[in-house]
Amino acid sequence: MGILLTADAAASTGGGIIMIVYIVLIVAFMYFVMIRPQKKEQKRMAAMLSELAVGDSVLTNSGFYGIIIDITDDTVIIEFGNNKNCRIPMQKSAIAQIEKADAE
């Protein structure tokens, strides 16, 4: 009878270790599939926004193309179209892409 109890206890301990291994594998999978790519994208966006310069052509998140006229700490003034009176202040985070003026 004592042998059966120890075999039962050993089997339940092995099942607990397997469960821990599964949890660790799931957490590692979530990190490499969800968290790591998001952090890479955040770093890329921060680097892109830090390189903003007056005269750069930008694409906003709303789909408008414009040229940067002025830059402050967290906002930029963008001129849209050929109309020189259409200048709109926007947050830097509203910029999706940048095309440098000297890239031609």
Biopython code that builds the backbone (N, CA, C, O; Angstrom):
import numpy as np
from Bio.PDB.StructureBuilder import StructureBuilder

atoms = [
    (1, "MET", "N", (0.816, -1.185, 0.000)),
    (1, "MET", "CA", (0.000, 0.000, 0.000)),
    (1, "MET", "C", (0.864, 1.256, 0.000)),
    (1, "MET", "O", (0.540, 2.225, -0.686)),
    (2, "GLY", "N", (1.930, 1.253, 0.738)),
    (2, "GLY", "CA", (2.827, 2.400, 0.795)),
    (2, "GLY", "C", (3.506, 2.656, -0.534)),
    (2, "GLY", "O", (3.787, 3.805, -0.876)),
    (3, "ILE", "N", (3.777, 1.592, -1.292)),
    (3, "ILE", "CA", (4.411, 1.734, -2.596)),
    (3, "ILE", "C", (3.465, 2.438, -3.560)),
    (3, "ILE", "O", (3.899, 3.258, -4.369)),
    (4, "LEU", "N", (2.203, 2.130, -3.481)),
    (4, "LEU", "CA", (1.228, 2.759, -4.368)),
    (4, "LEU", "C", (1.096, 4.252, -4.078)),
    (4, "LEU", "O", (0.935, 5.045, -5.005)),
    (5, "LEU", "N", (1.160, 4.636, -2.839)),
    (5, "LEU", "CA", (1.052, 6.044, -2.487)),
    (5, "LEU", "C", (2.249, 6.828, -3.015)),
    (5, "LEU", "O", (2.086, 7.942, -3.513)),
    (6, "THR", "N", (3.437, 6.268, -2.913)),
    (6, "THR", "CA", (4.613, 6.990, -3.397)),
    (6, "THR", "C", (4.611, 7.068, -4.916)),
    (6, "THR", "O", (5.065, 8.069, -5.471)),
    (7, "ALA", "N", (4.120, 6.057, -5.598)),
    (7, "ALA", "CA", (4.032, 6.106, -7.054)),
    (7, "ALA", "C", (3.012, 7.160, -7.477)),
    (7, "ALA", "O", (3.211, 7.865, -8.466)),
    (8, "ASP", "N", (1.927, 7.262, -6.727)),
    (8, "ASP", "CA", (0.912, 8.276, -7.021)),
    (8, "ASP", "C", (1.477, 9.681, -6.811)),
    (8, "ASP", "O", (1.225, 10.576, -7.618)),
    (9, "ALA", "N", (2.224, 9.876, -5.755)),
    (9, "ALA", "CA", (2.818, 11.184, -5.469)),
    (9, "ALA", "C", (3.851, 11.545, -6.537)),
    (9, "ALA", "O", (3.943, 12.705, -6.940)),
    (10, "ALA", "N", (4.622, 10.567, -6.994)),
    (10, "ALA", "CA", (5.629, 10.824, -8.023)),
    (10, "ALA", "C", (4.954, 11.199, -9.343)),
    (10, "ALA", "O", (5.449, 12.074, -10.053)),
    (11, "ALA", "N", (3.857, 10.569, -9.681)),
    (11, "ALA", "CA", (3.148, 10.874, -10.925)),
    (11, "ALA", "C", (2.561, 12.275, -10.875)),
    (11, "ALA", "O", (2.584, 12.985, -11.881)),
    (12, "SER", "N", (2.036, 12.688, -9.729)),
    (12, "SER", "CA", (1.459, 14.031, -9.629)),
    (12, "SER", "C", (2.553, 15.092, -9.667)),
    (12, "SER", "O", (2.303, 16.192, -10.160)),
    (13, "THR", "N", (3.735, 14.815, -9.174)),
    (13, "THR", "CA", (4.851, 15.762, -9.238)),
    (13, "THR", "C", (5.322, 15.917, -10.673)),
    (13, "THR", "O", (5.627, 17.031, -11.099)),
    (14, "GLY", "N", (5.389, 14.837, -11.422)),
    (14, "GLY", "CA", (5.786, 14.909, -12.828)),
    (14, "GLY", "C", (4.781, 15.698, -13.640)),
    (14, "GLY", "O", (5.166, 16.435, -14.547)),
    (15, "GLY", "N", (3.520, 15.562, -13.340)),
    (15, "GLY", "CA", (2.478, 16.331, -14.028)),
    (15, "GLY", "C", (2.592, 17.817, -13.727)),
    (15, "GLY", "O", (2.313, 18.645, -14.594)),
    (16, "GLY", "N", (2.991, 18.164, -12.526)),
    (16, "GLY", "CA", (3.182, 19.569, -12.149)),
    (16, "GLY", "C", (4.342, 20.195, -12.891)),
    (16, "GLY", "O", (4.280, 21.358, -13.288)),
    (17, "ILE", "N", (5.404, 19.421, -13.078)),
    (17, "ILE", "CA", (6.578, 19.928, -13.806)),
    (17, "ILE", "C", (6.226, 20.148, -15.274)),
    (17, "ILE", "O", (6.639, 21.138, -15.878)),
    (18, "ILE", "N", (5.465, 19.225, -15.839)),
    (18, "ILE", "CA", (5.049, 19.379, -17.241)),
    (18, "ILE", "C", (4.165, 20.611, -17.391)),
    (18, "ILE", "O", (4.276, 21.334, -18.381)),
    (19, "MET", "N", (3.291, 20.856, -16.423)),
    (19, "MET", "CA", (2.421, 22.029, -16.474)),
    (19, "MET", "C", (3.253, 23.315, -16.415)),
    (19, "MET", "O", (2.950, 24.272, -17.127)),
    (20, "ILE", "N", (4.273, 23.352, -15.596)),
    (20, "ILE", "CA", (5.152, 24.520, -15.501)),
    (20, "ILE", "C", (5.898, 24.736, -16.811)),
    (20, "ILE", "O", (6.056, 25.874, -17.251)),
    (21, "VAL", "N", (6.354, 23.665, -17.432)),
    (21, "VAL", "CA", (7.048, 23.771, -18.716)),
    (21, "VAL", "C", (6.105, 24.341, -19.771)),
    (21, "VAL", "O", (6.513, 25.195, -20.558)),
    (22, "TYR", "N", (4.852, 23.884, -19.804)),
    (22, "TYR", "CA", (3.871, 24.418, -20.753)),
    (22, "TYR", "C", (3.636, 25.917, -20.526)),
    (22, "TYR", "O", (3.562, 26.684, -21.486)),
    (23, "ILE", "N", (3.521, 26.323, -19.291)),
    (23, "ILE", "CA", (3.302, 27.739, -18.976)),
    (23, "ILE", "C", (4.488, 28.576, -19.424)),
    (23, "ILE", "O", (4.311, 29.650, -19.999)),
    (24, "VAL", "N", (5.694, 28.091, -19.165)),
    (24, "VAL", "CA", (6.899, 28.813, -19.588)),
    (24, "VAL", "C", (6.950, 28.918, -21.102)),
    (24, "VAL", "O", (7.299, 29.973, -21.631)),
    (25, "LEU", "N", (6.609, 27.846, -21.813)),
    (25, "LEU", "CA", (6.594, 27.874, -23.274)),
    (25, "LEU", "C", (5.552, 28.855, -23.809)),
    (25, "LEU", "O", (5.820, 29.559, -24.782)),
    (26, "ILE", "N", (4.392, 28.915, -23.204)),
    (26, "ILE", "CA", (3.348, 29.841, -23.643)),
    (26, "ILE", "C", (3.779, 31.283, -23.412)),
    (26, "ILE", "O", (3.565, 32.133, -24.277)),
    (27, "VAL", "N", (4.380, 31.574, -22.267)),
    (27, "VAL", "CA", (4.854, 32.927, -21.976)),
    (27, "VAL", "C", (5.964, 33.316, -22.952)),
    (27, "VAL", "O", (5.982, 34.447, -23.439)),
    (28, "ALA", "N", (6.877, 32.413, -23.241)),
    (28, "ALA", "CA", (7.955, 32.703, -24.197)),
    (28, "ALA", "C", (7.384, 32.948, -25.585)),
    (28, "ALA", "O", (7.831, 33.859, -26.282)),
    (29, "PHE", "N", (6.415, 32.161, -25.992)),
    (29, "PHE", "CA", (5.767, 32.357, -27.293)),
    (29, "PHE", "C", (5.092, 33.726, -27.359)),
    (29, "PHE", "O", (5.229, 34.435, -28.356)),
    (30, "MET", "N", (4.369, 34.101, -26.312)),
    (30, "MET", "CA", (3.701, 35.406, -26.279)),
    (30, "MET", "C", (4.720, 36.536, -26.361)),
    (30, "MET", "O", (4.475, 37.541, -27.028)),
    (31, "TYR", "N", (5.858, 36.382, -25.691)),
    (31, "TYR", "CA", (6.886, 37.422, -25.722)),
    (31, "TYR", "C", (7.427, 37.598, -27.133)),
    (31, "TYR", "O", (7.508, 38.723, -27.625)),
    (32, "PHE", "N", (7.798, 36.509, -27.790)),
    (32, "PHE", "CA", (8.429, 36.613, -29.103)),
    (32, "PHE", "C", (7.438, 36.951, -30.218)),
    (32, "PHE", "O", (7.846, 37.476, -31.253)),
    (33, "VAL", "N", (6.162, 36.666, -30.035)),
    (33, "VAL", "CA", (5.187, 36.941, -31.082)),
    (33, "VAL", "C", (4.496, 38.293, -30.894)),
    (33, "VAL", "O", (4.141, 38.938, -31.880)),
    (34, "MET", "N", (4.300, 38.730, -29.658)),
    (34, "MET", "CA", (3.509, 39.937, -29.430)),
    (34, "MET", "C", (4.317, 41.091, -28.838)),
    (34, "MET", "O", (4.265, 42.199, -29.372)),
    (35, "ILE", "N", (5.035, 40.875, -27.789)),
    (35, "ILE", "CA", (5.669, 41.964, -27.056)),
    (35, "ILE", "C", (6.925, 42.466, -27.759)),
    (35, "ILE", "O", (7.097, 43.676, -27.908)),
    (36, "ARG", "N", (7.791, 41.583, -28.186)),
    (36, "ARG", "CA", (9.057, 41.991, -28.804)),
    (36, "ARG", "C", (8.859, 42.775, -30.098)),
    (36, "ARG", "O", (9.508, 43.808, -30.262)),
    (37, "PRO", "N", (7.998, 42.345, -31.033)),
    (37, "PRO", "CA", (7.787, 43.146, -32.243)),
    (37, "PRO", "C", (7.194, 44.526, -31.949)),
    (37, "PRO", "O", (7.522, 45.499, -32.628)),
    (38, "GLN", "N", (6.328, 44.612, -30.948)),
    (38, "GLN", "CA", (5.737, 45.897, -30.605)),
    (38, "GLN", "C", (6.800, 46.854, -30.067)),
    (38, "GLN", "O", (6.791, 48.038, -30.404)),
    (39, "LYS", "N", (7.705, 46.358, -29.244)),
    (39, "LYS", "CA", (8.777, 47.204, -28.721)),
    (39, "LYS", "C", (9.723, 47.647, -29.834)),
    (39, "LYS", "O", (10.198, 48.783, -29.820)),
    (40, "LYS", "N", (10.003, 46.766, -30.800)),
    (40, "LYS", "CA", (10.842, 47.143, -31.934)),
    (40, "LYS", "C", (10.182, 48.253, -32.743)),
    (40, "LYS", "O", (10.853, 49.191, -33.174)),
    (41, "GLU", "N", (8.877, 48.153, -32.951)),
    (41, "GLU", "CA", (8.144, 49.172, -33.698)),
    (41, "GLU", "C", (8.148, 50.504, -32.951)),
    (41, "GLU", "O", (8.280, 51.560, -33.569)),
    (42, "GLN", "N", (8.004, 50.461, -31.635)),
    (42, "GLN", "CA", (8.041, 51.687, -30.838)),
    (42, "GLN", "C", (9.408, 52.354, -30.936)),
    (42, "GLN", "O", (9.490, 53.577, -31.045)),
    (43, "LYS", "N", (10.470, 51.576, -30.897)),
    (43, "LYS", "CA", (11.827, 52.134, -31.031)),
    (43, "LYS", "C", (12.028, 52.733, -32.414)),
    (43, "LYS", "O", (12.646, 53.789, -32.549)),
    (44, "ARG", "N", (11.506, 52.062, -33.451)),
    (44, "ARG", "CA", (11.640, 52.578, -34.814)),
    (44, "ARG", "C", (10.894, 53.906, -34.969)),
    (44, "ARG", "O", (11.409, 54.846, -35.575)),
    (45, "MET", "N", (9.686, 53.978, -34.422)),
    (45, "MET", "CA", (8.910, 55.218, -34.500)),
    (45, "MET", "C", (9.584, 56.346, -33.729)),
    (45, "MET", "O", (9.603, 57.485, -34.196)),
    (46, "ALA", "N", (10.136, 56.047, -32.560)),
    (46, "ALA", "CA", (10.823, 57.075, -31.777)),
    (46, "ALA", "C", (12.048, 57.590, -32.516)),
    (46, "ALA", "O", (12.320, 58.791, -32.508)),
    (47, "ALA", "N", (12.792, 56.689, -33.157)),
    (47, "ALA", "CA", (13.964, 57.117, -33.927)),
    (47, "ALA", "C", (13.540, 57.955, -35.123)),
    (47, "ALA", "O", (14.191, 58.949, -35.444)),
    (48, "MET", "N", (12.453, 57.564, -35.790)),
    (48, "MET", "CA", (11.965, 58.315, -36.944)),
    (48, "MET", "C", (11.526, 59.717, -36.530)),
    (48, "MET", "O", (11.852, 60.690, -37.210)),
    (49, "LEU", "N", (10.795, 59.831, -35.430)),
    (49, "LEU", "CA", (10.302, 61.125, -34.987)),
    (49, "LEU", "C", (11.416, 62.016, -34.451)),
    (49, "LEU", "O", (11.294, 63.241, -34.486)),
    (50, "SER", "N", (12.488, 61.429, -33.963)),
    (50, "SER", "CA", (13.600, 62.241, -33.467)),
    (50, "SER", "C", (14.402, 62.851, -34.611)),
    (50, "SER", "O", (15.143, 63.812, -34.403)),
    (51, "GLU", "N", (14.263, 62.302, -35.817)),
    (51, "GLU", "CA", (15.002, 62.811, -36.976)),
    (51, "GLU", "C", (14.192, 63.802, -37.805)),
    (51, "GLU", "O", (14.595, 64.151, -38.915)),
    (52, "LEU", "N", (13.065, 64.255, -37.285)),
    (52, "LEU", "CA", (12.248, 65.226, -38.023)),
    (52, "LEU", "C", (13.032, 66.511, -38.247)),
    (52, "LEU", "O", (13.794, 66.948, -37.385)),
    (53, "ALA", "N", (12.834, 67.108, -39.416)),
    (53, "ALA", "CA", (13.476, 68.387, -39.715)),
    (53, "ALA", "C", (12.504, 69.236, -40.527)),
    (53, "ALA", "O", (11.621, 68.714, -41.208)),
    (54, "VAL", "N", (12.680, 70.539, -40.444)),
    (54, "VAL", "CA", (11.844, 71.458, -41.215)),
    (54, "VAL", "C", (12.087, 71.201, -42.693)),
    (54, "VAL", "O", (13.233, 71.075, -43.124)),
    (55, "GLY", "N", (11.020, 71.124, -43.466)),
    (55, "GLY", "CA", (11.113, 70.877, -44.895)),
    (55, "GLY", "C", (10.888, 69.429, -45.284)),
    (55, "GLY", "O", (10.780, 69.126, -46.472)),
    (56, "ASP", "N", (10.813, 68.529, -44.318)),
    (56, "ASP", "CA", (10.555, 67.118, -44.624)),
    (56, "ASP", "C", (9.109, 66.930, -45.072)),
    (56, "ASP", "O", (8.202, 67.579, -44.552)),
    (57, "SER", "N", (8.904, 66.054, -46.023)),
    (57, "SER", "CA", (7.569, 65.684, -46.461)),
    (57, "SER", "C", (7.096, 64.529, -45.584)),
    (57, "SER", "O", (7.831, 63.564, -45.374)),
    (58, "VAL", "N", (5.861, 64.628, -45.071)),
    (58, "VAL", "CA", (5.355, 63.612, -44.148)),
    (58, "VAL", "C", (3.992, 63.109, -44.595)),
    (58, "VAL", "O", (3.262, 63.784, -45.321)),
    (59, "LEU", "N", (3.674, 61.915, -44.146)),
    (59, "LEU", "CA", (2.349, 61.330, -44.301)),
    (59, "LEU", "C", (1.777, 61.170, -42.906)),
    (59, "LEU", "O", (2.399, 60.543, -42.049)),
    (60, "THR", "N", (0.588, 61.734, -42.666)),
    (60, "THR", "CA", (-0.019, 61.636, -41.346)),
    (60, "THR", "C", (-0.824, 60.348, -41.232)),
    (60, "THR", "O", (-1.078, 59.674, -42.231)),
    (61, "ASN", "N", (-1.220, 60.015, -40.021)),
    (61, "ASN", "CA", (-2.038, 58.821, -39.793)),
    (61, "ASN", "C", (-3.402, 58.935, -40.454)),
    (61, "ASN", "O", (-4.038, 57.922, -40.744)),
    (62, "SER", "N", (-3.855, 60.152, -40.692)),
    (62, "SER", "CA", (-5.153, 60.341, -41.336)),
    (62, "SER", "C", (-5.058, 60.284, -42.851)),
    (62, "SER", "O", (-6.084, 60.354, -43.527)),
    (63, "GLY", "N", (-3.843, 60.159, -43.411)),
    (63, "GLY", "CA", (-3.682, 59.983, -44.841)),
    (63, "GLY", "C", (-3.339, 61.235, -45.609)),
    (63, "GLY", "O", (-3.336, 61.209, -46.840)),
    (64, "PHE", "N", (-3.050, 62.330, -44.934)),
    (64, "PHE", "CA", (-2.700, 63.578, -45.602)),
    (64, "PHE", "C", (-1.195, 63.691, -45.765)),
    (64, "PHE", "O", (-0.427, 63.342, -44.868)),
    (65, "TYR", "N", (-0.782, 64.192, -46.940)),
    (65, "TYR", "CA", (0.627, 64.479, -47.190)),
    (65, "TYR", "C", (0.858, 65.967, -46.940)),
    (65, "TYR", "O", (0.022, 66.796, -47.302)),
    (66, "GLY", "N", (1.975, 66.302, -46.332)),
    (66, "GLY", "CA", (2.285, 67.700, -46.077)),
    (66, "GLY", "C", (3.768, 67.905, -45.869)),
    (66, "GLY", "O", (4.557, 66.961, -45.898)),
    (67, "ILE", "N", (4.132, 69.163, -45.657)),
    (67, "ILE", "CA", (5.530, 69.538, -45.435)),
    (67, "ILE", "C", (5.633, 70.206, -44.073)),
    (67, "ILE", "O", (4.797, 71.040, -43.723)),
    (68, "ILE", "N", (6.646, 69.847, -43.309)),
    (68, "ILE", "CA", (6.841, 70.393, -41.969)),
    (68, "ILE", "C", (7.344, 71.828, -42.086)),
    (68, "ILE", "O", (8.318, 72.103, -42.787)),
    (69, "ILE", "N", (6.666, 72.737, -41.389)),
    (69, "ILE", "CA", (7.020, 74.147, -41.390)),
    (69, "ILE", "C", (7.746, 74.527, -40.102)),
    (69, "ILE", "O", (8.701, 75.303, -40.129)),
    (70, "ASP", "N", (7.286, 73.971, -38.964)),
    (70, "ASP", "CA", (7.872, 74.323, -37.665)),
    (70, "ASP", "C", (7.784, 73.114, -36.746)),
    (70, "ASP", "O", (6.860, 72.308, -36.851)),
    (71, "ILE", "N", (8.751, 72.995, -35.845)),
    (71, "ILE", "CA", (8.789, 71.879, -34.895)),
    (71, "ILE", "C", (8.970, 72.434, -33.491)),
    (71, "ILE", "O", (9.848, 73.264, -33.256)),
    (72, "THR", "N", (8.137, 71.976, -32.554)),
    (72, "THR", "CA", (8.329, 72.265, -31.129)),
    (72, "THR", "C", (8.552, 70.935, -30.414)),
    (72, "THR", "O", (8.829, 69.924, -31.059)),
    (73, "ASP", "N", (8.435, 70.929, -29.097)),
    (73, "ASP", "CA", (8.738, 69.714, -28.321)),
    (73, "ASP", "C", (7.919, 68.509, -28.762)),
    (73, "ASP", "O", (8.484, 67.482, -29.139)),
    (74, "ASP", "N", (6.593, 68.624, -28.720)),
    (74, "ASP", "CA", (5.757, 67.471, -29.068)),
    (74, "ASP", "C", (4.762, 67.772, -30.183)),
    (74, "ASP", "O", (3.905, 66.940, -30.479)),
    (75, "THR", "N", (4.859, 68.930, -30.799)),
    (75, "THR", "CA", (3.965, 69.266, -31.905)),
    (75, "THR", "C", (4.764, 69.730, -33.115)),
    (75, "THR", "O", (5.909, 70.168, -32.999)),
    (76, "VAL", "N", (4.138, 69.624, -34.266)),
    (76, "VAL", "CA", (4.717, 70.127, -35.512)),
    (76, "VAL", "C", (3.626, 70.899, -36.245)),
    (76, "VAL", "O", (2.440, 70.613, -36.083)),
    (77, "ILE", "N", (4.028, 71.874, -37.047)),
    (77, "ILE", "CA", (3.087, 72.584, -37.896)),
    (77, "ILE", "C", (3.344, 72.100, -39.312)),
    (77, "ILE", "O", (4.459, 72.188, -39.827)),
    (78, "ILE", "N", (2.284, 71.584, -39.931)),
    (78, "ILE", "CA", (2.398, 70.978, -41.255)),
    (78, "ILE", "C", (1.588, 71.799, -42.249)),
    (78, "ILE", "O", (0.456, 72.194, -41.967)),
    (79, "GLU", "N", (2.172, 72.050, -43.405)),
    (79, "GLU", "CA", (1.503, 72.765, -44.485)),
    (79, "GLU", "C", (1.000, 71.735, -45.494)),
    (79, "GLU", "O", (1.769, 70.919, -46.003)),
    (80, "PHE", "N", (-0.300, 71.786, -45.775)),
    (80, "PHE", "CA", (-0.913, 70.817, -46.670)),
    (80, "PHE", "C", (-1.206, 71.452, -48.026)),
    (80, "PHE", "O", (-1.719, 72.569, -48.092)),
    (81, "GLY", "N", (-0.882, 70.747, -49.102)),
    (81, "GLY", "CA", (-1.213, 71.183, -50.444)),
    (81, "GLY", "C", (-0.427, 72.403, -50.895)),
    (81, "GLY", "O", (0.561, 72.784, -50.267)),
    (82, "ASN", "N", (-0.871, 73.010, -51.985)),
    (82, "ASN", "CA", (-0.211, 74.185, -52.536)),
    (82, "ASN", "C", (-0.673, 75.470, -51.878)),
    (82, "ASN", "O", (-0.055, 76.518, -52.065)),
    (83, "ASN", "N", (-1.740, 75.406, -51.121)),
    (83, "ASN", "CA", (-2.273, 76.583, -50.456)),
    (83, "ASN", "C", (-1.398, 76.918, -49.256)),
    (83, "ASN", "O", (-1.306, 76.121, -48.322)),
    (84, "LYS", "N", (-0.761, 78.066, -49.264)),
    (84, "LYS", "CA", (0.154, 78.439, -48.179)),
    (84, "LYS", "C", (-0.583, 78.804, -46.893)),
    (84, "LYS", "O", (0.044, 78.986, -45.850)),
    (85, "ASN", "N", (-1.913, 78.912, -46.964)),
    (85, "ASN", "CA", (-2.682, 79.275, -45.774)),
    (85, "ASN", "C", (-3.173, 78.052, -45.009)),
    (85, "ASN", "O", (-3.782, 78.200, -43.949)),
    (86, "CYS", "N", (-2.927, 76.865, -45.510)),
    (86, "CYS", "CA", (-3.412, 75.639, -44.874)),
    (86, "CYS", "C", (-2.298, 75.033, -44.028)),
    (86, "CYS", "O", (-1.635, 74.080, -44.439)),
    (87, "ARG", "N", (-2.106, 75.593, -42.854)),
    (87, "ARG", "CA", (-1.089, 75.112, -41.909)),
    (87, "ARG", "C", (-1.798, 74.642, -40.651)),
    (87, "ARG", "O", (-2.573, 75.382, -40.046)),
    (88, "ILE", "N", (-1.523, 73.409, -40.268)),
    (88, "ILE", "CA", (-2.225, 72.797, -39.142)),
    (88, "ILE", "C", (-1.209, 72.274, -38.131)),
    (88, "ILE", "O", (-0.298, 71.534, -38.501)),
    (89, "PRO", "N", (-1.353, 72.648, -36.858)),
    (89, "PRO", "CA", (-0.494, 72.049, -35.827)),
    (89, "PRO", "C", (-0.977, 70.630, -35.502)),
    (89, "PRO", "O", (-2.176, 70.386, -35.372)),
    (90, "MET", "N", (-0.034, 69.712, -35.376)),
    (90, "MET", "CA", (-0.353, 68.311, -35.072)),
    (90, "MET", "C", (0.656, 67.786, -34.061)),
    (90, "MET", "O", (1.749, 68.332, -33.905)),
    (91, "GLN", "N", (0.271, 66.726, -33.387)),
    (91, "GLN", "CA", (1.217, 66.049, -32.509)),
    (91, "GLN", "C", (2.190, 65.241, -33.356)),
    (91, "GLN", "O", (1.850, 64.785, -34.448)),
    (92, "LYS", "N", (3.399, 65.071, -32.842)),
    (92, "LYS", "CA", (4.390, 64.269, -33.572)),
    (92, "LYS", "C", (3.937, 62.824, -33.736)),
    (92, "LYS", "O", (4.286, 62.167, -34.717)),
    (93, "SER", "N", (3.171, 62.338, -32.787)),
    (93, "SER", "CA", (2.722, 60.944, -32.853)),
    (93, "SER", "C", (1.724, 60.704, -33.978)),
    (93, "SER", "O", (1.423, 59.551, -34.286)),
    (94, "ALA", "N", (1.197, 61.765, -34.605)),
    (94, "ALA", "CA", (0.252, 61.619, -35.709)),
    (94, "ALA", "C", (0.959, 61.433, -37.049)),
    (94, "ALA", "O", (0.298, 61.335, -38.083)),
    (95, "ILE", "N", (2.283, 61.383, -37.046)),
    (95, "ILE", "CA", (3.043, 61.210, -38.280)),
    (95, "ILE", "C", (3.325, 59.731, -38.487)),
    (95, "ILE", "O", (3.824, 59.053, -37.589)),
    (96, "ALA", "N", (3.001, 59.234, -39.680)),
    (96, "ALA", "CA", (3.184, 57.817, -39.984)),
    (96, "ALA", "C", (4.472, 57.558, -40.752)),
    (96, "ALA", "O", (5.154, 56.567, -40.491)),
    (97, "GLN", "N", (4.821, 58.442, -41.705)),
    (97, "GLN", "CA", (6.027, 58.255, -42.514)),
    (97, "GLN", "C", (6.688, 59.602, -42.755)),
    (97, "GLN", "O", (6.047, 60.652, -42.730)),
    (98, "ILE", "N", (7.999, 59.533, -42.992)),
    (98, "ILE", "CA", (8.767, 60.739, -43.298)),
    (98, "ILE", "C", (9.565, 60.495, -44.570)),
    (98, "ILE", "O", (10.157, 59.432, -44.758)),
    (99, "GLU", "N", (9.569, 61.496, -45.437)),
    (99, "GLU", "CA", (10.429, 61.464, -46.613)),
    (99, "GLU", "C", (11.318, 62.689, -46.522)),
    (99, "GLU", "O", (10.836, 63.820, -46.579)),
    (100, "LYS", "N", (12.610, 62.464, -46.381)),
    (100, "LYS", "CA", (13.557, 63.566, -46.207)),
    (100, "LYS", "C", (13.596, 64.444, -47.444)),
    (100, "LYS", "O", (13.442, 63.963, -48.566)),
    (101, "ALA", "N", (13.803, 65.732, -47.229)),
    (101, "ALA", "CA", (13.835, 66.692, -48.328)),
    (101, "ALA", "C", (15.076, 66.501, -49.215)),
    (101, "ALA", "O", (15.006, 66.754, -50.418)),
    (102, "ASP", "N", (16.193, 66.068, -48.653)),
    (102, "ASP", "CA", (17.424, 65.911, -49.420)),
    (102, "ASP", "C", (17.577, 64.510, -50.009)),
    (102, "ASP", "O", (18.655, 64.176, -50.501)),
    (103, "ALA", "N", (16.539, 63.686, -49.975)),
    (103, "ALA", "CA", (16.609, 62.323, -50.488)),
    (103, "ALA", "C", (16.500, 62.273, -52.009)),
    (103, "ALA", "O", (16.648, 61.201, -52.595)),
    (104, "GLU", "N", (16.247, 63.400, -52.657)),
    (104, "GLU", "CA", (16.106, 63.438, -54.110)),
    (104, "GLU", "C", (17.424, 63.264, -54.702)),
    (104, "GLU", "O", (17.556, 63.261, -55.926)),
]
sb = StructureBuilder()
sb.init_structure("model")
sb.init_model(0)
sb.init_chain("A")
sb.init_seg("    ")
for serial, (resi, resn, name, xyz) in enumerate(atoms, 1):
    if name == "N":
        sb.init_residue(resn, " ", resi, " ")
    sb.init_atom(name, np.array(xyz, "f"), 0.0, 1.0, " ", f" {name:<3s}", serial, name[0])
structure = sb.get_structure()
